[in-house]
């Protein structure tokens, strides 16, 4: 199809702009390369062909070499230069992240949620956006979609990143749900110094054929006509047919991998790559379509002047101030006070799992944006702990559904779902299975608000059944809170009873930030001896419990003559502590503080209790060394030193690699009421 002259002219301007930016960066290498950057030199044509055809309702996930795509959607060279120099007014991140790591929420441009360095990890959040569109369109009567041109998602990938396992998870879900997404793979046959022959068994188009329903097309990404027409055809089909495509574009890499890894160090194919330079090809195309040399030379001269002036302005722009470091770690939440009826009159006590189930049912009835997915939560089973029982029957299979065994996708897709205004509640079946999802939780979920300068907080809830109970063995018993609490940018709850779980779930739903809720399996049904305290009268629908509010579950008066002890704990530890103090007959000497949330943590309540009592024991189910509770122990020691009558002590599980299956070995491994009793007596005698 013949391309109009105005499109050719616009494409040429974009290419010349990107090329001129690469050249001025090289001319000013020592200044500009204070911070590492990569450019699109050689990749410009395919990026421009795509970027020019995106609409404001579309979502794009460019990767770190896609500055030509950013220019083609309307970004200015000056704006990109503010980022390459990490300036305060960098429109993407306020100087926090690398060049061509965009996050954009402008009304007149495609939306670009935050993503990490985009070496494959972006495929899952991008596919999450497409799944969000799928959900909204399947519930059209609820969402009232009117747009005549339905949105699409574009996920841009370098060829080397397609070998990532997370990309396969994204492809799998895209074809399973028939999602409206275009995966653009720019294939320059290089990783950094490793080439295609060393790192892949097939190219991206060949690989995609294994995913039935993912239509793949290979093109010359340095040819503008072929690129533009192919992209136009593919986008049209995605908008109308709502199914995934992959475009595999062969391109040359004509600049360094990054400013820090120079191509001369290792490349032996530079002459061949330069023979495929898209710049002379596009220039010839314009000359063949009625443009003349003088006209094109004037365009280039004007752009070079603009680029030079833009760089001078950017170099003189303001840097971030030290206080700018401390903004946008979290988006503000309105849930700051406990509200509603915790224990309605006439109510009967119910088990913890039912409190969670009712909380989610109430939320789903009230909010069409709320949906639930994970492994085995669908209609047939309703969760391996029955924690989602009946929800699929009540709300439909498009709203409560099973996923493949893909923890990375379950976690990372929430970034995309949240970006299109949904509130996903997702589940990792056991804490032991969270490990494949940690990459997404760390790189995509937790950092999105901070690195997008507040534009894209991820609003999600991740439910994690946790803890040792009933000989679950090494793969169903682990405690993982120390790893997760070390991921900044997450809010983390670990309730000890049903009322707290329901109230915290409600608070999590109305919080615009990502929340992880650890739910102890041994407390779900109160089948473990000594855990009846986990049952609660079902709180009212309006009950909300804010994060960061510890509960002095067993409070004592300050005593001058008697030795007193503050126990700081959470989850199952609350029950060990309460049972131990009761069996010792020391309820008047032992104060028990239930943290409820591990981040934010209510240090004020903790320190007040410890200073009053003079002695402190931290109780955890995790192994005792090098963990969250050991850090808390140190913080208490530091803050309360003057008021302490003994060292702050800690009891946790034994420091072994895993919890054994055998019940005797499990009991030996983890704390218990008896072990806590012994530790209490030890510290009181100190």
N, C-alpha and C positions, 0 to 999 in steps of 0.2 A: 504494500500500500504506500503510495506517494505521501510524503510528510510535508505539511504546510511550511511555508517560508518563515512565518513568525516563530514556529516551534524550533526550526533549525537555528534561527538566530539566537533564541533564548538558550538553547543547548550549547551553542558555541560560546556564548558569554559565560555560562557556568563553567565550562571546561577551561577556558582561558583564565578565569578567576582562580580556580583550584590550582592550575598549573603555575600561575604567577605567585600564589601563596607558597607553594612548595619551593619555588626558586628563591623567594625572598627569605624564607626560613633558612635555606642553605647558605645564602649570602651573609646572613646574620647568625650563623650557627652558634657561636659562643654565647651570644645573648639569648637567643630564642630557646636553646636547648638546655637551659637551666632545669626545665622540667621535660621529661621524655614525651615525645609525640610521634605519631605516624601520620602519613598523608596518603591520599588516594591516587597518586601519580601512576597512571597506567590503567587504573580502575574507573576513571571518571565517567566514561560513556554509559556503562550499564547503570551506574548509580544515578546519573542524571535522567536517563530514560525512565527509570522508576520514579524518582522523586518528583518529576514534573507531572506525573499522573495521579499522585495521591491527593485526597480530598481532606478537608478539615476534620471530618468525622472518622477518618481512618486512624489506625494506630501503627506506629513504626518502631522497630527495634534495630536501629543501625548498629554496626559494629565499629571498632576503633579506627578503621581505615576509611570511614564513610563521610569524609568532609564534603565531597562533591554532592552527595545525597542531601546533606544539610543545606548547602547553598541552593540546591534546586527546589527545596520546599519553602525557601524565602529567608533563610538566615543570611546575615550580612557578614562580610569578611571581618569587620571590626569586632563583631560579637564572638566569632570563633577565635579571634586573636586574644580577646580578653580571657578566654579559657586556656589557650596555649601558654599564657603568661600567668595563669592562676590569680587573676585580679578579683577585687571585691565585687565588681559588677558583671562578672562572668554570669550570663543569663541562665546557665544550666545548674551550677553548683556553688556559686559564690566563692570560687577559688579552691574548692575541696577535692575535685577529681580531675582526671587527665583530659587532655585535648580529645575531641571527638568521642567523649563519653557523655552524650547529651541526656537531658531530661527536660521536657518541654510541655507546657500546658497552655499554649496560646490559642485563642478562639479561632484564628484564621489559618492555622496550620495543623497538620496531622499531630496527634498526641504521641508523645514519646515518654513512657514511664522510665524511671531509673533502671539501669542495669549495670552489672559489674563490667569487667574488662571484656566481656562478650566473646569468650573463647569456647562457645558451645552452651554455656549456662543460660544464655538469653532465650534459647529455644523453648524452655519450659514456661517462663513467665509470658512470652509472646503467645504460646499456644493456650495459656490460661486466659488471655484476653479473648481469643477466638472462641474458647469454651464459654466465656461469659456472654458473647454475642449469641452463641447457640442456645444457651439457657434462656436468655431474654426473648429470642425469637420463638422458642418452643412454648413460652408463656406469654404470647403476644396479647392475649386478652387482658393480662395483668399490666403489661408494660406499655401497651398502646403504641407500637412502633409505626410511625407514619412515613419515615424517610423513603423517598422513591429510590434513592441510591443507597443501598445498605452498605454499612462499613465493612472494610476488610482489615486484615492484619498482615503486616510485612515483617518477616524475621530475616535479617541479613546475617549471613554466615561466611566466614572464610573456609576454604576447602578443608584445611587441616582440622578444624574444629568439628567437622561432621563425624569424625571417628569417636567423639565423646559418647559415652553411654547415655548421658542425659538427652542427647539429641534423638537417640532411638526411642526413648520414652515419649518425647514430644511427638515424633512421627506416628508412633503407635496410637496415641490418643487422637491425633488429628484425623486419622483414617477411621478409627473406631466410632467417633462422633460426627464425622463428615463436617469438619470445621472450616470456616472461611479464612484460610491463611495461605500466604505465599511465602515459601522459603526460598530466598535468593542466595545461591551459593556462588561466591566469587572465587574462581579457581585460578590461582597464579602458580600452582604446583610447588609452593614453598611453605614450610612451617616457619621456622626461623632459619636455621642452617640445614635442617633436614628436608629433603625433597620428597616428592610424591612417591617415587619408587621405594623409598625407605619406610614410608609411614602409612600406606594404605593399599588395600587389595583391589580396590576399584574406585572410580570417581563417584561423585555424589549422585549423579543421575542413575548410574548402574546400581548403586546401593539402594536408592529409593524404590527401585522396582520390586524389592522384597516386601515393601509395605503396600499391599493390594488396596488400591483406592487413592494412592498418592501419585498423581500424574506428573511425570518428570520430562523436562525438555532441555536439551543441550543447545547452546547458541554460542556464537562468537561475540563475547561481551565488549569487544573493541570496535564493533561495527554498529553505528548508531541506528541505522535503518532497521537492521535485524533486531536489535535490542528493543527499540521503541515499539515496533509493530508486535513483537512477541509479548512484551509486557502488556501492551494495550489489550491484546486478545485474552491473555490469561486473567488480567484484572476483571475484564468484562464477564468472563465465565464464573469467576469466584463471586462476584456481586450477584449474579443471577442464580447460579446453581448451588452455591454454598458448599463447596468442597475444596480440599487442599490441593495445591500445586507446588512443584519444585522447579525452579529455573536454574540450570547449571550453566554459568557464564564463564567461558575461558577468557582470561585477561592476562596481560603481562604486568609484572611488578617492576616499575621503573624508578623507584626510589628505595631508600633503605627500609628494612623491616620496621625499625623505629629509629629515632635520632640516636639512640644509644647502641644500636647494632648495625654497623655499616655494611652495605652490600659488597664492598670490595674485599671484605674479610674472607668471604667464602663463596661468592657467586662465580660460576664459570659459564653462565648463559646470558650475559648482559647484552651482547651484540644481537643475539637472536630475539631477546625480549624487546629490544629497541626497534627491531624491524616490524613489530606489531603495535607500535605507539598509536593510540587512538587519535591523537591531536592532528597529525597530517591527514589522516583518513577523514576526519570530520571537516577539516578545512577544505579538502578537495570536494567533499559532498556539497558544501555551500557554494563553492565556485561552479560546480556543475548545475547548480539550481538558481542561477541568476545573480549571485553576489559577485563582487569584484575584489581584487587584491587591496585596492585603496580603502574600501569600506571595511574590510576585515582588519587591516593594519590600524585603522583609526580606533576600532573597537578595542584591539589589544593595547594600544598606547594609552587610551583612557583608563582601562582597567589597571594597568601597571601603576599609573599615577594614584588611583584610588587605593590600591594595595599598599603602596609606599606611605601614603598619608594615614591609612588605617593603622599600620604598624607603629608609626610615630605616636599616634594618639594612644594606642594600647600600651605602649611602653611607659607613657606618662600617666596612665590611669592609676587610680588609688588601689593600694594593696589592702587586703583584709586587716582588721585590727585584732589585737589579741582577744578581746572580748567576743569577737565573732565566732570563736571556737565553740562557745558554749550555747549555741542556738540550734533549735530544730533536731535535738536528739529524739524528742517525742513531740507529737502534735498534742495540743491541749485537749484535755477531756473534761466534760461537764460533770462526770460522776466523782464527786469529792466527799459526799456525806452518805452515811447509811440511811436508807429510806424504806418505807413500807413495813408491813407486818411480818416479822420473823416467825412468830409462833401464834397463828390465829387461834382464837378460842374454839374449843371443841374439836380441834384437829387431832388426828391420830399419828403416831410416829411411823415413819416409813424409812425404808433403807436408802442409802446414799445414792445408789444408781437411779432410783426413781426420781429423786430430786433433780438430777441432771436431765433425765428424760422429759420431765414436765417442763423444765426451764426451756429446753429447746423447742418443744411443741408449742409453748406459749409464744416464743419469739417467732416461730415460723407462721403461726396464725396471724400475727400482727404485722409482719414485715415480709413483703414479697421478695425482697432482696436477699433474704436469708435462705441458704441451702446447705445441705450436708452431704459430704462424700468421703469415701475411704474404702478400705478393704472389708468386705462382708457386712457393710452397714445397710445394704439393700433389703428388699422386701422378704427374700427367702429366710434370712437369719435375723436381721436387725441387730447385728453386732455380736461378737463372740461372748460378750458379757451382757447381751440383751440391752445394751445402753442406747440403742436406736430402735428398739422394738416398736412396731406399728407405724413408725413415721413415714415409711415409703407408701404404705397403704393409705395413709391420711393425706399425703401431700404429693404423691405421684413419683414415678420413676425418673423424671427429668430433674426432680428437686432433691431426692434422696437416692443416691446411686452408688453402685460398686465401682471401684477402679481396679485396674490390674495391680500386681504387686510392684508398685512404683512409688516408693516413699519420696524420692526426689520430686516426682511430678506432683504428688499429693501436696507437698509443702510448697513448692515453687509456683504452682499454678495459681495459688492464692494471690500472688503479686498482680497477675493479670486480671483475675476476677475482681479484686478490690479496685483496680484502675478503672473499671467500667461501672463502678458504683454498686457492686454486690458485696455481700458480707458472707464469705464462706466459713463454715465450721467444718474442719477436716480432722481426720483421726489417723494416728499411727497406731497400729493394732496393739503393739507392746513397745515399751520404752526401748527394749533391746533392738528394735527394728528402726530406730530413729536415725541410725548412723548414715544410711544412704541419703537421708534428707538434710544432713547437716550442711552440706555445701550450699544448698538453696537457702536454708535458714540463716546462714551466716552472710553469704555474699549478696543475696537478693532481698530477702525479707527484712532482716534487721537493719540494714544500712540505707534503705530506700529513702526514708524521711530525711535523714541527715545529709546524704550525698546529693539529694535533689533540692536541698535548701528549703525543705518544708513543703514542696509541691506534691510529692507522692508518698504520703504515709501509707503503709500497708495495713488495711483493716481486716484482720482475720483472727480466728481462734483455732489453735491446734490442741486437740485433746490427746493426752498421752497416758494410757493406763500404765502404772508403774509399780515396782516393789515386789518383794518376795512373799509368796503365799502358796501354801499347799504343794510344795515340791514341784515348782515350775521349772527347776533346773537352770542351766546356764543361759538359756535363750529366751526365758520368759520371766525373769526375776530381778533384773538389774535396776539399780538406781543410777540416774544419769544427770541429776540436777547440777552437779558441779561443772559439767561440760556446758550445759545450756546457760547457766548463770554467767558464764564467761563470755557469752555472746551479747555484747552491748546493743541496745536498741530494741530489746524484747521486754515485755512485762510477763512475769512468771508467778503463777499461783500454785499452791500445794495445800489444799484444804484437808481438814481432818474429819469433817462431818458433812452431812447432806445439806443442811441449811446454808453453811458457808459456800458449798459448791454451787448451789442454785444462785445465791446472791452474787457470787463472783462471776458466774457465767453471764448473768444479766449485765453486770458492770463491764465485762469484756466485750459484750455485744455493742454496747453504746460507746466504747472507747475506740477512737480512730486508729489506734496503734496495734501492732501484732502482739497477740497474747498466747502464751503456752500455759495450759492447765494440766498439771500432774494429778492424776486421780488414782489413788492407791487401790489396787485390785482386791487386797485383803479387807478393805473397808466398804467396798461396793455393797456387799450383802450381809456384812457383820457376822460372817460365819466363823471368823477367827475368835477364839476365846479372848474375852476382855475388850471387845470392840463394839459393844452395844452402844457406847457413847457416840458412835458415828451415825446412828439413826437420829432422825429429827422429825418434829412436826413439819409437815409440808409448808414452807413459807408461802405467803400470798404472792400473786402474780406481780405485784408492784414492788416486791422486796429486792433491793439492790444493795450490795456490799462493796464499798470502794476498795481499790487496791491500796496497799501501804498502811493498813490499819490492823495491827496485831491485837490479839484478844488475851487479856489476863483471865484465863479460864478458871484458875484457882488462885484467889487473891488472899494475902495475909496482911495482918497489921505489922507495922514496924515494931520489933522487939529488941530491947536493950540487953536483956540478960541471957536470952536463948540464942543458940546458933540457928540461923535461918538460911534457906537456900532458894535461889531462883533457877528454875529449869527453863531453858530456852529451846524450843523444839518445833516440829511441824509434822504433818502427815501421821504416819503410824507412831512416830515418837511421842505424840501427844498422849496416846492411849497407854504406852508403856510408862510414861511419867505419872499419869493420873492413877493408874493401877498400883504402881510402886508406892506412891505416897499414901494411898489408902491402905495397902497391906502393911505398911510400916506404922500406920496410925499417926502420920505426921502431916495431916492436911493443914494444921495450924502453923507448921514450920516451913512448908514448901510452897512456893509460888510457882505456878506453871503458866508460861507465856506461849501461846500458839501463834506463830508468825503469820500464818495464813498465806501471805505472799512473800516470795523470795526476792522479787524486784517489782516495784520499790519495796524496800525493807523498812519497817517501822523501828528505826534505831532509838527514837525518843522513848518509846514504851519499853524497849529492851534495857536501855541504860538506866531508866528510872527504877525498874524492878531490881536490877543487879545492885545498884547503889544502895537501895533500901535493905536488901537481904545480906549483902556483904560477901556471899559466896555464890558461885554460878557453875552450873553443869549444862553443857550443850549436848543434846541427844539427837542423833541422826541414824538413818538406816544405811547410809552410804559407808563405804570403807573409811576409816577414820583419818587416814593420811592424805594430805595434799588436796583437800576438797573445800567445797563451799563452807561447811561448818567449821573447818579448821581456820579458814579466813575470818569467819564471824567470831570465833574464839579469840583470835588475835586482836580484832577490832575492840571487843569488849575489854580485854586486858588493857589496851592502850587508853581507852576512854574512861574506864572506871578504876584505874589503878589505885588511886588514893583511898577509895572506899572498900577495897577488897581485903578480906581476911585470909584468903587462900588463893592459889593460882586458879584461874579459870580452867575447868577440866572438861573433857569431851569423851563421850562413848559413842562408838559407831560399829559397823561391821568389821570383821577381820580383814586384813589387807591382802586378800588372795585374788587371783586373776578372775575368778568367776564363782557363782553360787552353785554348788554341786546339786545333783538331782536327789541323792539319798537324803531322807528326812533328818537323820541324825547329823549328817554333815551340814545341812542347811541350818539347823538349830544352833550348831556350833559356830557357824559363820556370822549370823545376824544377831543384833541385840534382842533382848526380851525383858519382860517385867522383872524377872529374877536378877538379870545382869544389871539393870538400872538400879535396883534396890541396893546391890552391893556397892555400886559406884556412889550412890547417895550417902551411904554410911561412911565410906572412905573419905569423902570430902567434908562431911560434917565433923569427923574426928580430927581433921587436919589442924 
